[in-house]
Amino acid sequence: MNVDFVFGFINEQEVRDLDTDYSDSNELRSLDSDDEEEEEGPSQKRIRREVFNPRIDMEDLIFKVGQIFESKKVLKDAITEHLVRHNREIKYLKNDAKRLRATCKQICSWILYATKQEDKLSFEIKTFKGGHNCSMVYKNRRVTPTYLAGKYASDFRVEPNMTFGGFMDKVKKANLGDISIWQFYRTREKAMEKIRGSVVEHYRVLVDYYQQLRLTNVGSTIQLEGRAGEFKRLYICLGGLKEGFINGCGRVIGMDGCFLKTEHGGQLLTAVGVDGNNIMYPVAYAMVETENGENWSWFLTLLRDDLRIHDSHGWTFISDKQKGLVNAIGSLFEHPEHRTCIRHLYNNFSATHKGSALKNCLWDAARATTIPKWLEHLQKMLDLDPAAYGWLELKPASQWTKSHFQEETRCDMLLNNLCESFNSTLLNAREHPILTMLEEIRVYLMKSIVIRREACEKWNGEIGPRIQKILNKNGELTRREYADYSDNGKFQVRHNIGTLNAVDIKAKTCSCRV
């Protein structure tokens, strides 16, 4: 990502004092003259000069001879505002570093001529003849996204997710005509850039943000890397989230990567766990240039150290098998369980093997908790389509079916919904420049933790409501089952349809593996 992130102050153009010595006034320019200087005449009238204030005078726009504009850009912005309000079009006969001459495009007497003041940036109106005696235009070409962004920047600041319909109402009330949806998106993009600053400016102060984040979040792991003055990658694991995961979450982590939607692109890598109430729990995130094996290894190395994963036995990773992620997990962890999101697996499967019957066989095989049941569903697929059976047989069963999952984690997840939910929450943030995105993520995480803490204080017991709901559902199923005590906390459970299962209360196991 070729973006300079070396910190420093952004240079701003020094504002120069305008000349207030009015003892010598230049003669009015001839409309046909291209010369900068003209001789003064004895009959010249003394012109009163006024400085144009764009923040105030733009609302009550009146052009006058002797009016001074701090730059040619301010003067052209004022001309554009005049044209939009009066539904007129002009053309620039002169538009160089020292002169600006504008006339009406139609047969009209309106004309404005201004020159650059000596040794200054400001422009002064030398000739002006107002009053249009031509017809109005229906479609004003001056109503561009740049113009609309400047006019409605404050509205987008209050309502950054303004809809096209809402914006059209504002434009029509101002009699600016119709705009296309493309113009709306460009306008919103330019307005948000004015509000938040350009993407490049964000990278320039990224080191300052990194240092401030480390100072204000004690116990966090924040690592920023770059090369030759260019941004490379950034890793963030906030201290509060880190301790919360270690002390209150299971050994299950979802891994995913998603695109950033700025002009410089990039990828956001995320690691999301599940808390004691079966709700997603973001642990760490990183912004990298590309999603590859090197960046995944770097991300997982930092994550492993933060979560103190010294022995990976009993840990479960769930992913869509992104580029380089499989090899990174295999090289950094000795005995982890790496599951494939079954929805991602089915999407690849359905590309060549279609039909609801095959779909049902695949999902039934994935949900099967015992090997005999798993084999039963695979046999149905073999009978329907041997080619589909052959495709699925190549996939390791330990990665996609409950019948082969490890029991230590007590987790039966088949989908990577943890990361999918988190990424969808960040959908709008991923469209913003990096500092705005990072702050939106941080604030979201801060608020979500507070909301969960307050919700926990209202629990009636030690078990969360989501877990209690699962227990209640399983409790309803026991009405059709009968338990016979064996010994030492062991039971034989008989279902009314004839199935038998062995339950060990002390070991917390059941032969049904549900």
N, C-alpha and C positions, 0 to 999 in steps of 0.2 A: 504494500500500500504506500505509494510514493507521496506521503504527506509529511511535511516538516512538523515535528512536535517539540522542537527545542523551545524552552520557555523564554519569555521576554515580553517587553511591553510593545504593544501595537502602536506604531508611529501615527500620530495625528497631525494633520496640517495646521500649522500655527495660524491663528486668526490675527490678521493685521488690522491696525486701526485705520479707519477711513479718513481721507483728507477732509478737513473741515474748514480749510482756508478758501473762502469764496471770493477773494479779492479780484482774481483773474478768471473770467469765464470765457470758454471757447465760443466762437461764432457758430451759429446753427449750420449743420452740414447741408450741402446741396444734395438733392435726391439723385442727381446724376454723377456726383463726384465719388471716386474711389479712393481719394487721398485721405490720409489720417489727419493731416494738419491743414487748416485753411487760414487765410489772413483774417484778422479781426477788422470789423467795420465800425465806423463812428456811430452808426445808427443802431448798433446791437442793443437789444434789451437785456437788462440784468435778469438772469435766470436764477430762481430759488431752487437749490438742490435739496432733495429729500432722500434719506436712506430707506430702502425697502426692507421691512422686517418680514421674512417669509412665514414666521409662526403666527403673526397677527394679521398682516396686510393681505395674505392670500385669501382670507375669508371675505374681505371687502376690496376686491381687486380693481384698482384704478391706475392706468398708465399716465405718466406726466413727463413732459420734457424736463430734463435735469434730474430725474429719478435715478438713484444709484443702487445697483444690485451687487452683492458681495462676490458673485462669480457669474460666468456665462451660463452655467448649469441652472442657477437660481432664476436667471432671467428667462431661460427657455422653459423651465417648469411653470413660471408665471404665464407665459404665452400659451402653453398647453392648457392650463386651467381656464384661461379666457376663452379659448377655442371650444373646449368641452362645454362650458356653461352656455355659450351662445350658439352651439351647433354650427360652427364654421370650420373651414379648412384654409390653411395658409401654405405658402412655400417660402423657402429661404433663398433669396437672391445672393446674399453674402453670408458665409458662416465659417469664418476662419478664426485665427487666434486673436485678432484685433478688432474685427468688425462683425456685426450681426444686422442683417437687413431682412425683414420679413414683410410680405405683402399677402393680401388675400388671393386665393387661387382663382376666384371668379372675378368678373368685371366689377371692381369695388375700389373705393378710395382709401380703404384701411391700409396703413403702412406704419412700420416702426423701424427706426434705425438707431443702433447703439454702438458705441466704441469703447475700447478698453482704456481705462485711465492710465496715465503715464506711471510706470514703475509700480503698478498695482495689479491685483487680480480682478478688481471690480470693474463692472461695465456701467456706463452712463447713457441714458436715452438722450440722443441729440435731436431726433425728429420723431414726432408722433402725430398721426392723424387718425382719430378714432371714428366710430360710427359706421356700422356695416350697412350698405344699401344693396346687399345681394341676398339671395334666398338661402335658407338654412339647408344643411345636409342631414339626411336621415341616419346614415351610418357613419359615425365619426371615427376615423382611423386613429385618432389620438387617444382613444379609450383603450389603451393597451394593458396587459397584465402588470407592467411596471407602474403605470399611472394608478391603476386600481389598488395595487399593493400599498402604495404610498398613502392613498386616500383612506383605505379601510384597515390599516395596520392596527389601530387601536381596537377595532371590532374583533379582529382575529386574536388579539391579545386576550380579550375577555372570553371569546368563544373559539378556541383553536380548532375544534371539530365542526365548524359551521358547515351546514349542508349546502348543496348547490341551490336548492329552492329558497332557502333562507337568504342566501347572498343575492339571488336574483331579485327578491323583494326590495332589498336595500338599493340595488342598482336602478330599478325602475322608479322608486320614489325620488331618486336624484335625477331622473330624466336622462339617464346615460344610455338608453337603448338596450337592445338585447345582446347578450354575450353567450358564447358557446361554453360547453362544459369543459373543453380543453382550456379556454381562457380562465375559467374558474380555478382549475387545478394549478395552473401556472401562477395565478394571482395568489392563491393560498401558499404556494411554495415560496414565492418571493416575499410575501408578508411575514411568514414564519422565519425566514432568513434574516429579515430586518430585526425581528424581535429577539431571536436567539443568537444571532451572529452567524457568520458563514461557517461551513464545515472546516475549512482550513484554519480559521481563527481558533476554533475549539482545540484542534491538535496542537496549536502553538502554546496553549496554556495548560496542556494536559499534565505536564510535570508538576506544575503548581498544585493542580487538583490532587494528584497522586500524593504529594507531600502533605497536603492538608488532611487528606483522608486518613493517612497513617497517624497523624497527630491526634485526631479527634475520635478515632476508633481503636482504642487500645485492645490488644489481643487479636487483631485482625491480621490476615496475611494478604498483602497487596504487593504485587510485583509487576513492574513496568519494564519492558524491554524494547530496544530499538537498535538500529545500526546506521551509522553514517548520517545521523540527524533525521532518520525516518522512523516512523512508528512501525513496530513489529507486532507486539501483543501485550495484553494487560490481563492479569488474573486478580480476582477479588473473592475473598472468603471472609465475611464479617465475623468478628469475634463472638457476638451473641448467637448467631446462627450456628457457628461451629460448636460451641458448648451445648447448645440446645439439642443438636443432633447426637452428639456423643452420649449425653445423659438421658435422652428421652425418646430416641427413634430406633427402629429396627435396622438390621444390616442389609437394607435394600436401597439401591441407588439406580435411578433412571438417568441415562446419558443421551444427549441429543445436541444437534447443531442446527442453527437456522440463519437465514440470510439477513444482513442489515440492508436497509433500503435507501441509503444515502448515495450520493454520486461516487463516493470512493469505495463503496461496497464493504466487504468484510463478512466475517461469520461470528455469531455469538454461540459459544459452547456453554452448556448448562449441565449441572449435576443436581438432581432433585430426589429427595428421600420421601419417606412417609412417616407421619408422626403417630402418636399413640391413639389418635382418634380417626386414623385411616384417611388423613388429609395430606395433600402434597406439602412437602417441606423443602423449599429451595436451600441448597447448601453452599454452592459456589458457582461462579460464572466467569467467563473470560471472553475477551474480544480478540480475535486473531485475523490475520490477513486471509488465510485460506484454511479449509478443513482438510488436513492431511495427517499422516502418521506421526510426523514430528511434533505438530502442535497438540495432538491428542496425548502423546507421551509426556510432553511438558505439563499439560493440564492435569493428567492423572498422577504424575509424580508429586505435584504440589498438593493435590487432593488427598493422596495417600498419607502424606506427612501430617496434614491438618487433622485428619480423622483418626490418626494413629492406627492405621491398619497394618499391624506388624505381622499378623497371621491372617491370610485371606480366606482360610477355610470357614465356611458358614456365611460368607458374603455373597450377595446376589446382585449382578448388574443386568439391567434391562435396556436394550437399545434397538435401533433399526439397522444395526450393523453398518454404521457409516464408514466412510473411507478412512482406513488406517486405524480405526478404533479396535477392531478384533485383535490385530497384532499387538497393539499397545497394551491392552488388558492382559493378553497372554504373556507378554514379556515382563510386566511389572508385578503381576500377582500369580502366585503358585497354584492355588487350588480354588479359584472362584467359580461360581456358577454364572454363566453368561447366557441370558435368555434372549431370544428374538421376539420382537413384538409380533404377535400372530396376525394383526391387521396388515402389517408390512409384508409378512410372509404370504398372506393370501393375495395381496395385490400383485406380487410377482407370480404367484401360482395361476391366478385368473387370466394373466396375459396370454397364456397358451391353452389353459384348461378351463373352459367356461361351463356354466350351468349351475342351477341351484342344488342339484343332487350332489355334485362334487363339492360344492361349497359346504353343504351340511355335513358331509363325511369328514372334511378337513376340520371343521370347528368341533364336531363331536369327538374326533380323535384327540384334539388339543385339550378338550375339557375332561377327558377320561382320566380318572385318578389311579386306576390299576392297569397293569399290563394286559391282562386278559380282555378288559373292555377296549383298550387301545387297539389291540390286534383285531378285535371284532369289527371296529369301524374301518380299519385299514383293509380288511378283507372285502368289505362292501365297496370300497373305492376300487380295489383290484377287479372286482366283478364288473363295475361300471366302465372303467377306463384304465387298462394296464399302463398306458403311458403316463397318466396322472399319478398312479401309484409309484411308478419308477422315478418320477420327478421328486416326489415327497420322500422317497426312501433314501435319497442322497443327503437329506438334511438330518443332522444329528438329532435324535429324539430328545436328548437331554436339554435342548435349547428351545423346544416349542410345545411340549406336551406335559401336563401335570403328572402323568404316570411315571415320568422319569425325573421329576424335580426332586431336589434335596429337601429333606424334612426339617433341617436345622433352623432355617429362616422362618418357618411357619408362614410362608407367603405363597399365595396361589395366583398371583398376577400373571395375566397372559398379554396384557397390553401395556404400552409405554405411555399411558395417559398422564402420568406424573409430569413428564416434560412437555407433552402436547398441551396440557392445560396451562402450564407456566408460560410457554412460548406464545400461546394465544392471548394471554393477559398482557404480554409485552408487544403486541402487534403494533400499536400506535407509537410506542417508545422507539421501536426499531426504525422508524422513519425519520427520527430526529438526529441532529449532530451528536457526536459522542458524549460530550459533557451533559447535555440535556437528557440523553438516554440513560446514562449512568445514574444521574440524580433521580430520575423517575423510577428506576429499578430500586434504588436504595430507599426512597420514600415509600414505595409500595411494600417492600419487605418490612420496614419499620411499622407501618400501619397494620399489616396483617398479623404480625406477632402480638401487637397490643390487643387487637380484636380477639385473638385466640386466648390470650391470658384472661381477658375479662369474661369470655365465654366459659372458661374452665371454672371460674369462681362460682358460676351458677349451676354447676353440675350437682345432681342429687346424690351421686356416689362417686367412687373412685374410677369408674369406667365411663368412657366417653359415650355420648348418645349414639354415634354411628356403630360402635362396637356392641352396645347394648341391643341395638336393632338386629344385628346379626345373631346374637345369642337368642333373642326372642324368636327369631325365625327358625333357628335350629331346634329350639325348645318345642315348637309346634310339631316338628317331625318326630319327636320322641314318643308322641302319643300312639304311634303305630309300631313301636319297638318295645321289646321286653328284655330286661337285663337279668342275667343269672350270675351271682357272685361266685368267683373261683377261690382266690386267695391272694393276700398281699396286694390289695388294690387292683386286682385284675377281674375283668368281667367278660362274659360271653353275651353279646347283644344279638338278639334274634328279631328280624324284621317280619312283619305279618305276611310278606310275600315269600318267606322261606330262606332269605339270605342270612348268613351268620358272619359276625365280625368280632375280633378280639380287641378289647379296650384295656389299656394299662394307664390307670389314673396317675401313678407316680411318674412314669416315663412320658406321660402326655402324648400317647400314640394310639392310633386306631388302624386296624388293617384295611379299612376302606380308604384311608388316606385323604378323606375329604376335609 
